[in-house]
Amino acid sequence: MACLVKGVYTLESDRKKNRQGDQALAPEWWKSFNFELTQVLVDEKDQSIFGAIFKSDPNYIGGQGPPKYVIAFRGTVNKQENVTQDYKQNLQLFLNKLEKSPRVRAGMNVAMNVVQEANGPGNVLLAGHSAGSSIALLIGRKMVEAGYNLETYLFNPPFLSFPIEQIKNETLKKCLRFGKSIVIAGLASAANGGHWPTSDPFIVLSSWAPHLFVNKSDPICSNYIGYFEGREKMERMGFGKIENISTQNSIRSIAFHAIGKDSEPIHLLPSARMTINISPTCKRFREAHGIRQWWKPDLQVERKYYSWH
């Protein structure tokens, strides 16, 4: 999955450098896994490639075989040709307005079409890296709400909050986690007239557990670690009800709600299968947030499944 996402990055690089035919570098990222490129997703403003659809070779034999289709999305490209549209999308993500992005709308339409072509969601996977994982995450959420549960792989997905996990002092980190949960739960209660709010969408999403690939040294995604670990610890301490409310809300979404604007915090999840990169050689930001770490031969990981109940 990580290599297919890298293939999308390379497709965009090939486009900008006009590498075609035998000169194109992108095909190597999917051919070795017996996939073929069936469609590229192009931004309507700058004509950049931000996503792609891959179809597996029907003649492939081995194990259970690969998924029939993979829809993959790249993250931000810090090049002059990409900055305007990529950072506009990042701003929409920061403001919890990503669903207004034309890229998300295009991706959602494609996902619906591919599910129909594949005769059901079991043959379709979503994947993305960084900002691209936010697109995949939002599409995955919308598909679940529509009755389609797509297996989803999110590499370094942004968690929009103060990076508490980067604090080295464990005691301070635990205190901040606890305090944050209390504050969010209190604000959510106040915004709902003193009642504990319940989130129907959260219940609907509970059966969907996307795969999260995060790195403790990456401030963009590392808060997912504290988000899920903190929920378990709060439950053990007897504060499960408070943490359940906190888990479903963010300070920004509450603030937007208070001024009469809807704002869905898409990064908050009820369930997940988390893989944490704990390799000692992958601690600098560029490495910790990069896509390449996920296929390194010396990769060391911890895995855990978190379910909503």
LINPETA-V295084 format. One record per pair of residues at least 12 apart in sequence whose C-alpha atoms are under 7 Angstrom apart, sorted by the first residue. I is the first residue (numbers start at 1). J is the second residue. D is the distance in Angstrom with one decimal. If there is no record, write none. Layout:
i = (I | I)
j = (J | J)
d = (D | D)
This chain:
i = (1 | 2 | 2 | 3 | 4 | 4 | 4 | 5 | 5 | 5 | 5 | 5 | 5 | 6 | 7 | 7 | 7 | 8 | 8 | 8 | 8 | 8 | 9 | 10 | 10 | 11 | 11 | 12 | 12 | 34 | 34 | 34 | 35 | 35 | 35 | 35 | 36 | 36 | 36 | 37 | 37 | 37 | 38 | 38 | 38 | 39 | 39 | 40 | 40 | 43 | 50 | 50 | 51 | 51 | 51 | 52 | 52 | 52 | 53 | 53 | 53 | 53 | 54 | 54 | 54 | 55 | 55 | 55 | 56 | 56 | 67 | 67 | 67 | 68 | 68 | 69 | 69 | 69 | 70 | 70 | 70 | 71 | 71 | 71 | 72 | 72 | 72 | 73 | 73 | 73 | 73 | 73 | 73 | 74 | 74 | 74 | 75 | 75 | 75 | 75 | 76 | 89 | 90 | 94 | 96 | 96 | 96 | 97 | 104 | 108 | 121 | 121 | 121 | 122 | 124 | 125 | 125 | 125 | 126 | 126 | 126 | 126 | 127 | 127 | 127 | 128 | 128 | 128 | 129 | 129 | 129 | 129 | 129 | 130 | 130 | 130 | 130 | 131 | 131 | 133 | 133 | 133 | 134 | 134 | 138 | 140 | 141 | 144 | 145 | 149 | 151 | 152 | 152 | 153 | 153 | 153 | 154 | 154 | 154 | 155 | 155 | 155 | 156 | 156 | 156 | 156 | 157 | 158 | 158 | 159 | 159 | 159 | 159 | 159 | 163 | 163 | 164 | 165 | 165 | 165 | 166 | 166 | 177 | 181 | 181 | 182 | 184 | 184 | 184 | 184 | 185 | 185 | 185 | 188 | 191 | 202 | 205 | 206 | 206 | 206 | 208 | 209 | 209 | 209 | 210 | 210 | 211 | 211 | 211 | 212 | 212 | 212 | 212 | 213 | 213 | 213 | 214 | 214 | 214 | 215 | 215 | 215 | 215 | 217 | 217 | 217 | 218 | 218 | 218 | 231 | 247 | 248 | 250 | 253 | 270 | 270 | 271 | 271 | 271 | 272 | 272 | 272 | 273 | 273 | 273 | 274 | 274 | 274 | 275 | 275 | 275 | 275 | 276 | 276 | 276 | 277 | 277 | 277 | 278 | 278 | 279 | 279)
j = (127 | 291 | 294 | 29 | 29 | 30 | 72 | 72 | 73 | 74 | 127 | 128 | 129 | 29 | 26 | 29 | 30 | 50 | 51 | 52 | 73 | 74 | 74 | 25 | 26 | 26 | 49 | 48 | 49 | 56 | 57 | 60 | 54 | 55 | 56 | 57 | 54 | 55 | 56 | 53 | 54 | 55 | 53 | 54 | 55 | 52 | 53 | 52 | 53 | 103 | 73 | 74 | 72 | 73 | 74 | 71 | 72 | 73 | 69 | 70 | 71 | 72 | 69 | 70 | 71 | 68 | 69 | 70 | 68 | 69 | 123 | 124 | 125 | 123 | 124 | 123 | 124 | 125 | 124 | 125 | 126 | 125 | 126 | 127 | 126 | 127 | 128 | 127 | 128 | 129 | 132 | 133 | 136 | 128 | 129 | 132 | 129 | 130 | 131 | 132 | 131 | 101 | 131 | 160 | 263 | 264 | 265 | 263 | 135 | 139 | 148 | 149 | 150 | 150 | 150 | 150 | 151 | 152 | 150 | 151 | 152 | 153 | 152 | 153 | 154 | 153 | 154 | 155 | 154 | 155 | 156 | 157 | 291 | 155 | 156 | 157 | 158 | 157 | 158 | 154 | 155 | 157 | 157 | 158 | 266 | 152 | 205 | 205 | 204 | 208 | 210 | 210 | 211 | 210 | 211 | 212 | 211 | 212 | 213 | 212 | 213 | 214 | 213 | 214 | 221 | 289 | 221 | 220 | 221 | 220 | 221 | 223 | 224 | 267 | 219 | 223 | 223 | 222 | 223 | 226 | 217 | 219 | 230 | 243 | 246 | 242 | 246 | 249 | 250 | 251 | 242 | 245 | 246 | 254 | 258 | 270 | 270 | 270 | 271 | 308 | 271 | 271 | 272 | 273 | 272 | 273 | 272 | 273 | 274 | 272 | 273 | 274 | 275 | 274 | 275 | 276 | 275 | 276 | 277 | 276 | 277 | 278 | 288 | 283 | 285 | 288 | 285 | 288 | 289 | 243 | 268 | 268 | 265 | 265 | 307 | 308 | 306 | 307 | 308 | 305 | 306 | 307 | 304 | 305 | 306 | 303 | 304 | 305 | 301 | 302 | 303 | 304 | 301 | 302 | 303 | 300 | 301 | 302 | 300 | 301 | 299 | 300)
d = (6.5 | 6.7 | 6.6 | 5.7 | 6.0 | 5.8 | 6.8 | 5.4 | 6.1 | 5.9 | 6.8 | 6.1 | 6.9 | 6.9 | 5.2 | 5.1 | 6.8 | 6.8 | 5.9 | 6.3 | 6.7 | 5.8 | 5.7 | 6.7 | 4.9 | 5.3 | 6.9 | 6.4 | 5.2 | 5.9 | 5.5 | 7.0 | 6.1 | 5.4 | 4.2 | 5.7 | 5.5 | 5.3 | 6.3 | 6.2 | 4.7 | 6.5 | 5.7 | 5.7 | 6.5 | 5.7 | 5.2 | 4.3 | 6.4 | 6.5 | 5.8 | 5.6 | 5.5 | 4.2 | 6.1 | 5.9 | 5.5 | 6.7 | 6.9 | 5.8 | 4.6 | 6.5 | 5.6 | 5.1 | 6.4 | 5.6 | 4.6 | 6.6 | 5.2 | 6.4 | 5.3 | 6.2 | 6.9 | 5.0 | 6.2 | 6.2 | 4.8 | 6.3 | 5.8 | 4.7 | 5.8 | 6.2 | 5.0 | 6.2 | 5.9 | 4.6 | 5.4 | 6.4 | 4.6 | 6.8 | 4.7 | 6.8 | 6.9 | 5.9 | 5.7 | 4.7 | 5.4 | 5.0 | 4.5 | 4.3 | 6.2 | 6.5 | 6.9 | 6.9 | 5.6 | 6.1 | 5.9 | 6.9 | 5.9 | 5.7 | 5.8 | 6.2 | 5.6 | 6.8 | 6.3 | 5.8 | 5.1 | 5.7 | 6.9 | 6.4 | 4.6 | 6.2 | 5.7 | 4.6 | 5.8 | 6.6 | 5.3 | 6.1 | 6.1 | 4.6 | 6.0 | 6.6 | 6.8 | 6.3 | 5.1 | 5.0 | 6.2 | 6.9 | 6.9 | 5.0 | 6.3 | 5.4 | 6.2 | 6.9 | 6.3 | 7.0 | 7.0 | 6.5 | 6.8 | 6.4 | 6.4 | 4.9 | 6.0 | 6.1 | 4.8 | 6.3 | 6.0 | 5.0 | 6.1 | 6.2 | 4.8 | 6.6 | 5.8 | 5.1 | 5.3 | 6.2 | 5.4 | 5.1 | 4.8 | 6.1 | 5.2 | 6.1 | 6.5 | 5.9 | 5.5 | 6.0 | 6.5 | 6.0 | 5.6 | 6.5 | 7.0 | 6.4 | 6.8 | 6.1 | 5.3 | 6.9 | 5.4 | 6.9 | 6.5 | 6.1 | 5.9 | 5.5 | 4.9 | 6.3 | 6.5 | 6.3 | 6.7 | 5.3 | 5.8 | 5.7 | 6.5 | 4.8 | 4.1 | 6.0 | 5.1 | 6.1 | 6.0 | 4.7 | 5.8 | 6.8 | 6.1 | 4.7 | 6.0 | 6.1 | 4.8 | 6.0 | 6.3 | 5.0 | 6.3 | 5.5 | 4.9 | 6.9 | 5.9 | 5.3 | 6.8 | 5.8 | 5.9 | 5.2 | 5.5 | 6.0 | 6.8 | 6.3 | 6.8 | 6.3 | 6.6 | 5.1 | 5.2 | 4.4 | 5.4 | 6.0 | 5.3 | 6.6 | 6.0 | 4.5 | 6.3 | 5.6 | 5.4 | 6.2 | 6.3 | 5.7 | 4.5 | 6.8 | 5.3 | 5.1 | 6.4 | 5.9 | 4.6 | 6.8 | 5.5 | 5.4 | 5.9 | 4.9)
